[in-house]
Amino acid sequence: MNHFAYHDRDLCCESVPLRALADAVGTPAYVYSRAALLDAFTAYDRAFGDVPHLICYAVKANANLGVLGTLARAGAGADIVSGGELYRALRAGIPPRKIIFSGVGKTRDEMRDALKTEVLMFNVESAGELRALDEVAREMGVRAPVALRVNPDVDPETHPYISTGLRTAKFGVPIADALDVYAEAARLGGIEVVGVQMHIGSQLVKVTPVADGLVRLASLVGRLRERRVRVGMVDVGGGLGIRYRDEAPPTQTEYARTLLPVLRELGVTVLVEPGRSIVGNAGLLLTRVLYRKETVDKKFVIVDAAMNDLIRPALYNAYHAIEPVDRARLAGPRETVDIVGPICESGDFLAKDREMARVEEGDLLAVMSAGAYAFAMASNYNTRPRAAEVLVEGNRYTIVRRRETYEDLVAGETAL
Ligand SMILES: *Cc1c(COP(=O)(O)O)cnc(C)c1O
């Protein structure tokens, strides 16, 4: 079901008209649909059905406590990549035994915190990290549950900045070295091997590369078992893509159906770390048109949201659909425009050469699919306060993060 649709004259999130929301909370604002979040999470949970599994939401996609709390109550675990995300996940009520700690550069302090809270598993990305974790665990008199993040050397066929499963990536242990690193892990007193993990990239629109990677992982698991290394958990990572424009990524059901035969055969608990595919299409960025500007060559629509609110177009040349909130505009003339923000950078655009309904000064626009890697990547560049985040449930809404104030922006600084 689409939770962002026109009802009467306005585009709505669930039953809340975005025009009313903009009047109440101002713009720019991120608007999330609780129902859309839960639909996506439930689709994963059902897709893995009767196989023992845990869906660990990748917190970095959208770390808002309202989002995390909603998913926590639905039974989600968390995939975290920093001590800060551990703090957030715990604050949101995610049980430590449902938290996995990923990331290529964990510090010893972060390791200590995660060991103290007794997280489910550390996804270790190098022999150096393994030795550091062993030392920290032994100092604390505990054993750290570990999966090695194995780099299966498959091409995820996505944007190079979000490809992580090729041999040349900084991520994981090359699959050719994995047996040696596992052998070392098995000898370390502070380490308990519990699983194997991979994560080959993000915004994947085909499941084939994941399936290919999993076959390589499965053969590694077989060889580890021959050496009496117990592997009870296989973590297939996240990365499933969403539709921004005309992509047709597999559904959660198709994704699971492709992977489950191999996973069943291994008889393991399955871990999945989806971020974007849970929250990406559950949010939009609401913005207001400040000005129109026409030159002989171009037409610009200048809006109050900018690259500091949504960096994906500038960073990945990403496409986000942009819809007028006022339904009447859809029946009017069309034109080709650049939609740009107020920031002093030519890279500050939300859309380039976009053919769309003509909009006027004061109109509201919805930048779609802005639930993932939008607020999460927001900055205060140009000393712009970060926008409010709102979570809608039916005809009600909650401000789950208030708009920053100028005071917030200088808190912690010292004037000389
Ligand atoms: C980013 C990341 C994810 C989530 O990726 P999505 O594309 O948002 O699903 C999962 N696991 C790890 C290790 C990651 O770095």
The ligand as an SDF file (V2000), in Angstrom:
LIG
                    3D

 15 15  0  0  0  0  0  0  0  0999 V2000
   25.1930    0.2800    5.3050 C   0  0  0  0  0  0  0  0  0  0  0  0
   25.1990   -1.0970    5.7890 C   0  0  0  0  0  0  0  0  0  0  0  0
   24.0170   -1.8430    5.7990 C   0  0  0  0  0  0  0  0  0  0  0  0
   22.7060   -1.3300    5.2830 C   0  0  0  0  0  0  0  0  0  0  0  0
   22.7160   -1.0630    3.9180 O   0  0  0  0  0  0  0  0  0  0  0  0
   21.3670   -0.6810    3.1760 P   0  0  0  0  0  0  0  0  0  0  0  0
   21.7640   -0.5110    1.7730 O   0  0  0  0  0  0  0  0  0  0  0  0
   20.8670    0.5780    3.7790 O   0  0  0  0  0  0  0  0  0  0  0  0
   20.4030   -1.8000    3.3760 O   0  0  0  0  0  0  0  0  0  0  0  0
   24.0770   -3.1320    6.3010 C   0  0  0  0  0  0  0  0  0  0  0  0
   25.2380   -3.6590    6.7650 N   0  0  0  0  0  0  0  0  0  0  0  0
   26.3880   -2.9600    6.7700 C   0  0  0  0  0  0  0  0  0  0  0  0
   27.6150   -3.5870    7.2860 C   0  0  0  0  0  0  0  0  0  0  0  0
   26.4120   -1.6630    6.2710 C   0  0  0  0  0  0  0  0  0  0  0  0
   27.5560   -0.9800    6.2620 O   0  0  0  0  0  0  0  0  0  0  0  0
  1  2  1  0
  2  3  1  0
  2 14  2  0
  3  4  1  0
  3 10  2  0
  4  5  1  0
  5  6  1  0
  6  7  2  0
  6  8  1  0
  6  9  1  0
 10 11  1  0
 11 12  2  0
 12 13  1  0
 12 14  1  0
 14 15  1  0
M  END
$$$$
